[in-house]
Amino acid sequence: MRPSRARHAGAWLALLSGMCLTSPLRAQPTPADKALAEGLFQDGKKLMDEGKLQEACPKLAESQRVDPTVGTLLNLAVCHEKEGKTASAWAEFKEASALAASAGQQDRAQFAAKRGSELEARLTRLVLEVAQPAPGMVITLNGKELSATAATGSGIPVDPGTATVEARAPGQQPWSQQVTLDPGPSTARVTIPPLAGVAAPEPPRAAPPAPPRPAPQARPEAPAPEGAGGPMRALGFVAGGVGLAGIGVGAVFGVLTVQKAGDVEEGCSGNFRCSRADVEANESARTTAMVSNIAVGAGLLCLGAGVAMVLLSRSPEKAVAGERVWVAPSVASDGGRVVLGGQW
């Protein structure tokens, strides 16, 4: 392997190791940590033997995080290889080979190195190209931050599937794209276009001037009523009709009174005293006479009032200057009367 290729491989190996594992440089695990890690390892190994890789690999990864060991790391690499995550498995085999060699475990170191070399030939790689680098640009792959300078131009080992590439820079609009990565050996390329500048906020628009108010228009005059005394005129006709009806009723009772008076005079003539029927007829005649007088008097009053209201309700345009109308109704025991006068 050439030195430049080795440096790139080492960089991507460190990157993938950081994405998949927790650094082994940590405080020594406690007995409780070791017990937890051993339980997770046993569960993960059993699930992997049963082919339940989606459940087995997370348990092995958590066991390695709690208590890192070469044996757990090798099993995790095998699990990821079976799951199809070739880049993760390749990085784990490389790391396990180095750890085993430093610990004097040559068998494990050789096994891990061989499996890593076999996987390297089948890796899926992603080449990122930046059309126009921007100051402070940051590129992320599946949420993991990369240096824009180090990430571009070289094939990054990635697990097959769908990956999300994002780029952002101060004062620029962010950019992102999803890319489908086929199982290797294969290489996918993604070109990051120039980032667009952030649009400056639009200045507040001035409110449009208010339209001029239309000149006030004179309201159309309401048409003058046909007669200022229209309601009074109608009431005059009603009163006049009631008066005529009252006079008519009085006349009817007057006729009845005359008839009853004639009967009484005929029954009592030639006798020293009137019979009981004559006395009752005389009382009835007095009653009808009183009703007649009241009806005639009230009728005359209503008739006079009606005539007065009709005359007084004429419109002012038709009135003659100095014209006066007056009505003087009166009621007496023998009836009622209305005196109408005026100046024309």
C-alpha positions in Angstrom: 0.0 0.0 0.0 1.4 3.4 -0.9 2.0 5.9 2.0 -0.7 8.3 0.8 -3.3 5.5 0.6 -2.2 4.3 4.0 -2.7 7.8 5.5 -6.2 8.0 4.0 -7.1 4.6 5.1 -5.9 5.3 8.6 -8.0 8.6 8.7 -11.2 6.8 7.6 -10.5 4.0 9.9 -10.3 6.4 12.8 -13.5 8.1 11.6 -15.5 4.9 11.3 -14.2 3.7 14.7 -15.4 6.9 16.3 -18.8 6.5 14.6 -19.3 2.9 15.8 -17.4 2.6 19.0 -16.5 4.5 22.1 -12.8 5.1 22.6 -11.1 2.5 24.8 -9.2 5.3 26.6 -11.6 5.5 29.5 -11.7 4.7 33.2 -11.4 1.1 34.2 -14.8 -0.6 34.4 -16.2 -1.5 37.8 -17.2 -5.1 38.7 -20.8 -4.0 38.1 -19.8 -2.8 34.6 -18.1 -6.0 33.8 -21.1 -8.1 34.9 -23.4 -5.9 32.7 -21.0 -6.2 29.8 -20.8 -10.0 30.2 -24.6 -10.4 30.3 -25.0 -8.2 27.2 -22.2 -10.2 25.4 -23.9 -13.6 26.2 -27.3 -12.3 25.0 -25.8 -10.8 21.8 -23.8 -14.0 21.0 -26.9 -16.2 21.4 -29.0 -13.9 19.2 -26.3 -13.8 16.5 -26.2 -17.6 16.5 -30.0 -17.6 16.0 -29.7 -15.2 13.1 -31.4 -12.3 14.9 -28.7 -9.8 13.8 -30.8 -6.6 14.3 -31.1 -7.5 18.0 -27.7 -9.1 18.5 -25.4 -6.3 17.1 -26.7 -3.5 19.4 -26.2 -5.7 22.5 -22.7 -6.5 21.5 -22.0 -2.8 20.8 -23.3 -1.9 24.2 -21.2 -4.6 25.9 -18.1 -3.2 24.1 -18.9 0.3 25.2 -19.3 -0.7 28.9 -16.2 -3.0 29.0 -14.1 -2.9 25.9 -12.3 -6.2 25.1 -10.7 -7.7 21.9 -13.1 -10.7 22.0 -16.2 -8.6 22.1 -14.9 -6.3 19.4 -14.2 -9.3 17.1 -17.8 -10.7 17.7 -19.2 -7.3 16.9 -17.2 -7.1 13.7 -18.5 -10.5 12.7 -22.1 -9.5 13.5 -21.8 -6.3 11.4 -20.3 -8.2 8.5 -23.3 -10.6 8.5 -25.7 -7.7 8.7 -24.2 -6.2 5.6 -22.4 -3.2 7.2 -19.1 -3.9 5.5 -17.5 -0.5 6.4 -18.3 -0.8 10.1 -17.1 -4.5 10.1 -13.9 -3.5 8.3 -13.1 -0.8 10.8 -13.8 -3.1 13.7 -11.6 -5.9 12.3 -8.7 -3.4 11.8 -9.0 -2.1 15.3 -9.3 -5.6 16.8 -6.1 -6.7 14.9 -4.2 -3.7 16.3 -5.4 -4.3 19.9 -4.7 -8.0 19.8 -1.2 -7.5 18.4 -0.4 -5.0 21.2 -1.8 -7.5 23.8 0.3 -10.3 22.4 -2.7 -12.2 21.1 -1.2 -13.1 17.7 -3.9 -15.6 16.7 -6.6 -13.0 17.1 -4.5 -10.3 15.4 -3.9 -12.5 12.3 -7.6 -13.5 12.2 -8.8 -9.9 12.4 -6.2 -8.7 9.9 -7.2 -11.4 7.3 -11.0 -10.7 7.7 -10.3 -6.9 7.4 -8.3 -7.4 4.2 -11.1 -9.5 2.6 -13.7 -6.9 3.5 -11.5 -4.0 2.1 -11.9 -5.5 -1.4 -15.7 -5.4 -1.1 -16.1 -2.0 0.4 -18.6 0.6 -0.7 -17.0 4.0 -1.0 -18.5 7.6 -1.2 -16.5 10.3 -3.0 -17.5 13.8 -2.1 -16.6 16.8 -4.3 -17.1 20.4 -3.4 -17.8 22.7 -6.4 -16.9 25.9 -4.5 -15.6 25.6 -0.9 -16.9 28.3 1.4 -15.1 29.7 4.5 -16.0 27.6 7.6 -17.8 25.0 5.6 -18.7 21.8 7.5 -19.8 18.6 5.9 -21.8 15.9 7.7 -22.4 12.3 6.7 -25.4 10.7 8.5 -25.1 13.4 11.2 -21.4 12.8 11.8 -19.3 16.0 11.2 -16.4 15.8 8.7 -13.8 18.3 7.8 -14.5 19.8 4.4 -10.9 19.6 3.4 -10.3 16.0 4.6 -13.6 14.7 3.4 -13.4 15.7 -0.3 -11.6 13.9 -3.1 -11.2 10.5 -1.4 -13.4 7.5 -1.3 -15.0 7.2 2.2 -15.8 3.7 3.2 -19.5 3.6 4.1 -22.1 1.0 4.9 -24.5 0.1 2.0 -27.9 1.7 2.2 -29.1 5.3 2.3 -26.8 8.0 3.4 -27.5 11.7 4.0 -24.9 14.3 3.1 -25.2 17.8 4.4 -23.1 21.0 4.0 -23.4 24.3 5.8 -21.3 27.4 6.2 -21.7 30.7 8.0 -23.9 33.2 6.1 -25.0 30.5 3.6 -28.1 28.4 3.1 -27.6 24.8 4.2 -27.7 22.0 1.5 -28.5 18.3 1.9 -28.9 15.3 -0.3 -29.7 11.6 0.2 -27.8 9.1 -1.8 -28.4 5.3 -2.2 -25.2 3.3 -1.7 -25.1 -0.2 -3.4 -23.2 -3.1 -1.8 -19.6 -3.1 -2.9 -17.2 -3.1 -4.4 -18.8 0.2 -5.7 -18.1 3.9 -5.6 -20.7 6.6 -5.4 -20.0 10.3 -6.1 -21.8 13.3 -4.7 -21.0 16.9 -5.8 -21.8 19.6 -3.3 -22.9 22.7 -5.3 -22.0 26.3 -4.3 -24.0 27.2 -1.2 -26.5 30.0 -1.8 -26.2 33.1 0.3 -28.9 33.8 2.9 -31.4 36.2 1.5 -31.4 39.5 3.3 -34.7 40.2 5.0 -37.0 42.4 2.9 -37.3 45.9 4.2 -40.8 46.7 5.6 -43.0 48.0 2.9 -44.5 51.4 3.4 -48.2 51.4 3.7 -49.9 52.7 0.6 -51.3 56.2 0.9 -54.9 56.3 1.9 -57.2 57.2 -1.0 -58.6 60.7 -0.9 -61.9 61.0 0.8 -64.8 61.8 -1.6 -66.4 65.1 -1.1 -69.4 64.9 1.1 -72.6 64.9 -1.0 -75.7 66.6 0.1 -78.3 64.2 1.2 -81.4 64.2 -1.0 -84.2 65.9 0.7 -87.0 63.7 1.8 -90.2 64.3 -0.3 -92.6 66.4 1.5 -95.7 64.5 2.7 -98.9 65.1 0.7 -100.4 66.8 3.6 -99.0 67.8 6.9 -102.2 66.7 8.6 -102.5 63.4 6.9 -103.0 61.3 10.1 -105.4 64.0 11.5 -107.4 64.1 8.3 -107.9 60.3 8.5 -108.8 60.5 12.2 -111.4 63.3 11.3 -113.1 61.0 8.8 -113.2 58.3 11.4 -114.7 60.6 14.0 -117.2 61.9 11.5 -118.3 58.4 10.7 -118.7 57.5 14.4 -120.7 60.7 14.9 -123.1 59.9 12.0 -123.5 56.4 13.5 -124.3 57.9 16.9 -126.9 60.3 15.4 -128.5 57.3 13.6 -128.7 55.3 16.8 -130.2 58.3 18.6 -132.8 58.8 15.8 -133.9 55.1 16.2 -134.3 55.4 19.9 -136.2 58.7 19.4 -138.7 57.0 17.2 -139.2 54.2 19.8 -139.7 56.9 22.4 -142.4 58.6 20.4 -144.2 55.3 19.8 -144.1 54.3 23.5 -145.3 57.8 24.6 -148.3 57.4 22.2 -149.2 54.1 23.7 -149.0 55.5 27.2 -151.2 58.5 26.4 -153.8 56.2 24.7 -153.8 53.8 27.6 -154.1 56.4 30.3 -156.7 58.6 28.6 -160.2 58.4 30.1 -159.0 56.6 33.2 -158.3 58.1 36.6 -155.1 56.1 36.9 -152.8 54.2 34.5 -152.5 50.5 34.4 -149.3 48.8 35.5 -148.4 48.1 31.9 -148.9 51.8 31.1 -146.5 52.7 33.9 -143.9 50.3 32.7 -144.3 51.5 29.1 -143.9 55.1 30.4 -140.6 54.2 32.2 -139.4 52.4 29.1 -140.2 55.5 27.1 -138.2 57.6 29.5 -135.2 55.2 29.1 -135.3 55.2 25.3 -135.6 59.0 25.4 -132.5 59.3 27.5 -130.5 56.9 25.3 -131.7 58.8 22.2 -130.5 62.1 23.7 -127.1 60.7 24.7 -126.5 59.0 21.3 -127.6 62.1 19.4 -125.4 64.4 21.5 -122.4 62.1 21.3 -122.9 61.7 17.6 -123.0 65.5 17.1 -119.8 65.9 19.2 -118.0 63.3 17.1 -119.3 64.7 13.9 -118.2 68.2 14.8 -114.8 67.1 15.9 -114.4 65.1 12.7 -115.3 68.1 10.5 -112.9 70.3 12.5 -110.0 67.8 12.1 -110.6 67.5 8.4 -110.7 71.3 7.9 -107.6 71.8 10.2 -105.6 69.1 8.4 -105.3 70.9 5.1 -101.7 71.5 3.9 -100.2 74.9 4.7 -99.7 75.7 1.0 -103.5 75.7 0.5 -104.3 77.7 3.6 -105.2 81.4 3.2 -103.5 84.0 5.4 -105.8 84.9 8.3 -108.1 81.9 7.9 -109.5 80.6 11.2 -111.9 77.8 12.0 -113.6 77.1 15.3 -116.0 74.5 16.7 -118.1 74.9 19.9 -119.9 71.7 20.9 -122.3 71.6 23.8 -124.6 69.1 25.5 -127.9 69.8 27.2 -130.6 67.7 28.9 -132.6 67.8 25.7 -129.8 66.8 23.4 -126.5 68.1 22.0 -125.4 70.7 19.5 -122.3 71.8 17.6 -121.7 75.3 16.5 -119.1 75.6 13.6 -117.7 79.0 12.7 -114.7 80.6 11.1 -113.2 83.4 8.9 -112.5 82.9 5.2 
